[in-house]
């Protein structure tokens, strides 16, 4: 069995590692923030210790065969339920929260490593995870700005002919549509059109042309 000092050390380190990653996620006001990451990491660490040492008093007994790794293995699949709660689907069809869900999965692995006494592996993973989540974010944003997309939101009257509007959009020179979703409201349609990134001047010209249709109530876009 582990001594009290070792148990406290492992749980405390797990809390620290979860805190560091939770701080990064918490700064963006995600539901899975500091406390969630700490609890996942500490809980995983405890499960690992229980799995590895909790049944030591009956191991080797006659007619008893146990696999100490099976309890810890369930953390890998079980954490998926928490991760799924962090994933959101917006009305525009955009999926958010995948990075947070992956972070929770990684935090669980860090907790397992800490509970198993692999302090260096847990610490190194925490540092690498922070680099991925925080230091690489500006590079990701720069890449998305160059190769990302623009979402046009077109609000129309309910009487509009959907096919005519779609044909009109497809005929616009330089407008490359990636996806199109339609949302029916009480007295209007909301078209969410994802297009390839283009110069703002060109986009403004296309928007002005689309606005000439009397059935168009409003057009906005997000980068």
N, C-alpha and C positions, 0 to 999 in steps of 0.2 A: 504493500500500500504506500501511497505518497504521504509525505509529512505535511503538517499543516502549513508550514512556510512555503513549500513548493506549490501547494494548492492555491494559496493566496497569491503567490507570485504569478502563476499562470493566469489566474482569473483577472488580476490587475493589469497584466500586459495585454490581455485580450480586450479589456475595457479601453485601454489607452489606444490600441490600434484601431478599434472601432470608432473611438472619439475622433481621431485624426481624419478618417475618411468621412465620418458623419458631419464634421465641420464643413468640409468641402461641399457636400450635398446640401447641407442646411443653408448655406449662403444663397441658394437659389430658391429657397422657400418650398422645397419639395416636402410632401407629407412624410416620406421616409427620410428623416433628417438625423440629427446627432443621436438622440436617444434610441431610435430604432436600430441604427447601425451598432451602437454599443451593446444593446440587448442581444442582437443576433450574434455578435462576436463572443460575448460572454457566455451565452447559452450554448453555442457550438463548442466552446472550450470545455465547459462542464460536461457536455454529452461525450466528448472525446475521452475525458478522464474516467467517466462512468463506464464507457465502453471498454476502455483498456484495463481498468483496475477495479471496477465495481463488482466484478464477479470472481475475483481472485480467490475468495475463500471457498468456492465450490468447484473451481477448475481442478481437474485431476481426480475428482471423486468418481467412484464406481458408477457406471451406467449414465454418466453425464458428459456430454460433449458440447462445448459452446464455441462460437466464433466471435471473439471480442470485437471484430471490426464491423459486424453487422449493424450495431446500434449507430455508430458514427456514420456509416454509409447512408443511413436514412436521412441525414441532414442535407445531403446533396440534392435529393429529390424533394424533400419536405420544404426546403427554402423556396422552392418554386411557387408555392402558394402565396408567400409574402411578396415575392417579386412580381407576381401577376397583379397584385393590388396596386403596384406602383406604375403600371402601364395604363395609359389613358389614350382614348381615341377621340380626336376632336371632330367637330361637325364637318370640317374640310377634309376629313379622311386621313389626317396626319397622326401618326402614332408617336406618342411621347412617353418618356419614362423608361425606355429600354436600357439606357445607360445606368440609371438608378437601380433597376432590377439586376443588371449584371454586377453592379457594385455590391449589392446585398449578397449575391451568390459568392463573390470574391471574399467579402467580409466573413461569411460563414466558413470558407476554406481557411482563412487566416485564424479564425477561432479554433478550428480543428487542429491546425498546426501548432498553435500555442498550447492547447490542451495536451498535445502529444509530446511537448517538450522541444519542438523544433523552433526555437526562438529566432534563430538567424533567418530561417526560411520565412517565418511569419513577418519579421521586421522588414526583410528585403521586399516581400510582396506588398507590404503597406507602402513603402517608398515608391515602388514602381506604379502602384495603383494611383497614388497621388500625382505622380508625373503624368499619367495618362489622363486623369480627370481634370487636372488644373493646368499644368504646364503646356499640354498639347492643345488645349482648347483654342487659344488664339490662332494656331496654325490651321486647325480644322475650320474655324470661321473664315479665315483668309481663303482657304481652298473652296469653301462653299460659295463665297462671294464671286469667285471666278467661274465656277462650274455648276453653280446651283440653279434654282428655278425661281420663277415669279408666279404668285397665285393671284389671278384676277377674280374678283367677286362681282358678278353682274346681277343686279336685281331688276326683274322685269314684271310687267303686268301679267296677270294670270291668263289673259287671252292670247298671249304670244304663241306663235307656231314654233315649237322646239326645233323642228327640222330646218326651218328657214334660218333661225339664229345660228345653228350649228354649221350650215353651209356657208353662211356669211363669215363666221370665224375661220373656217378652213380655207377660205379664199383670200384671206388677208396675207399679203406678201410679207415674209419674215416672221410670221407668227407660227411657231412650232409647238403644237399642243402635245403635252405628255399624258394628261388625264383630264377627265371632265366628270364632275358629279353635280346632280341636280337635287335641290332641296325644295319641296313644296310647302309653302306657308299658306296662311288663310286667304290672302288676296294677291299673292305674288309668287314668283319663282326666284330662287337664289342659285345661280350657276357658279360653281367654283372650278375655275379653269387653271390648271397647272401648265405653264409654258416654259420654254427654255429662256434663260437669261438673255436680255438684249439691252441696248442702250436706252436710257430713259427717254431721250428725245424721240426715238422711233416708237417706243411704247406709247408716249403721249399722243403721237399722231394717229396711231391705230385706235386708241381709246376715243379720241375726238370723232373719228369716223363711225365707230360703233354707236356713239351717243346720238347720232343723227336719227336713229330709229326711234319713233315716238313711243314704242312699247318699252324702251329702256328707261327705268326709273333712276338707277344709280350704278356707278362703276367705281370700284376701288381696287387697289392692289397692295400686296405685301411682298417684300423681298425675302 
